[in-house]
Amino acid sequence: MLKEERQAFIIKQINLHNKVLSSDLSIKLNVSEDTVRRDLNELAESGKILKVHGGALSKSFHYPFQQVEVYAKESKKEIAGKVVNMLQDGMTVLVGGGTTMIEVARMIPDGLKCTFFTVSPLVALELAERSNSTVILLGGQLSKNSQIIIGSQVINQLAEIKVDLCILGTNSLSMADGLTDSDWEVVQVKKAMIRAAKKTAIMSIAEKLGSNQNMKVCDLNAIHYLITDLSPKDNYLEEYKSAVSLV
């Protein structure tokens, strides 16, 4: 594979999953980790990605308030609109982070009266700016990579609440492996968020369906709603119909 092809693949993976690990890319591309690191360095120097220890991050995920192009933004807006339609006055909602969740926060109508708990400072700022709902930011250690609160402190706080609905973005989702991620600390927080909710909704652009990472968050049977940018009747979603409610 030519260098240009490798780097195009790397950018595609970062756009889809927000974060990639050098070790995973090495296996997928069948090249050495040194080759991957050189590619990541070149992409970072050209301003296309953010290089971090062990991998790289999407710039749009890390700098949502700057003029950075968000991958599949229209698809994420489509998902966000569906999420907002699920919300009703009086609900208590627990939300995660990510670019799709920020689009949701930006669409919350001023008249909606909900209580939002979140582990994302960025999402909390958007919610506080655009709604009259109550916004509660859970505390703890801020992950520089995922930009959400992680660690035992936030997990303990999550154990003390019970919300009507938990809304999470996804790194990867498949019928066989369920909801998966590549960050151990993030996985533990997502598990605690799901336990804190009566029902859980997962947001995912269609391109992420059928993919998987090496750490499991939960099986599909722990998810109540799958919200995508496709129509629930789309044939591409056929295999998911028996496991979750499609929105």
Summary of the structure (lengths in Angstrom):
residues: 247
radius of gyration: 17.7
end to end distance: 38.8
largest distance: 55.0
contacts: 811
relative contact order: 0.12
helix: 42%
strand: 23%
